[in-house]
Amino acid sequence: MSNEKKTPKLRFPGFTDAWEQRKFSDIAETRRGLTYKPENITESGGIRVLRSSNINEDTFVFASDDVFVEPTAVKIPLVKNGDILITSANGSSRLVGKHSIVRDLVDNSAVHGGFMILASAKEPEFVNALMGAAWYTKFINTFVAGGNGAIGNLNKSDLDNQNVLIPSIEEQKKIGQFFKSLDKLITLQLRK
């Protein structure tokens, strides 16, 4: 990307405008997860709590050790398909910052746990792809504290305040669809 023009060298046909610098919070609304008590956990009929185990590399999965809580314990908005699940705290600092788009979730069935951040965006495919870029890795390496037994922690406000370069909504859609198609192709190849 050219620093003067803030324009990538490789573009989809028809897009020539410079990318604009914005805060991450301008393209995604983030929120912290649910904290709950052991007595809130239920064996059946509860709300699934999404945790770092629900992100396998960069893919959203249902985990065999998923925890469910009583619906009355949930005091935050529920997770929706298309939200981006982000690990914000973990005993292993290398897992902090991993992220995935939530897919195949039954409506009104899950909430994100206390060690997670959820990002909601108009163009989640683009935002998730953007989080796979070098700026995000540098951000995680710089801002996540941890090591020597300390729990690595990603601060929501640090993420919200990160400067990112973004194109027009039309180009965001095109980029997001490209990476979604690429992810599907990779998944199909891995299944073979």
Buried (B, 14 or more C-beta within 10 A) or exposed (E): EEEEEBBBEEBEEEBEEBBEEEEBBEBBEBBBBBEBEEEBBBEEEBBBBBBBBBBEEBEBBEBEEBBBBBBEBBEEEBBBEBBBBBBBBBEEBEBBBBBBBBEEBEEEEBBBBBBBBBBBBEBBBBBBBBBEEEBBEEBBEEBBEBEEEEBBBBBBEBBBEBEBBBBEEEBBBBBBBBBBEEBEEEEEEEEE
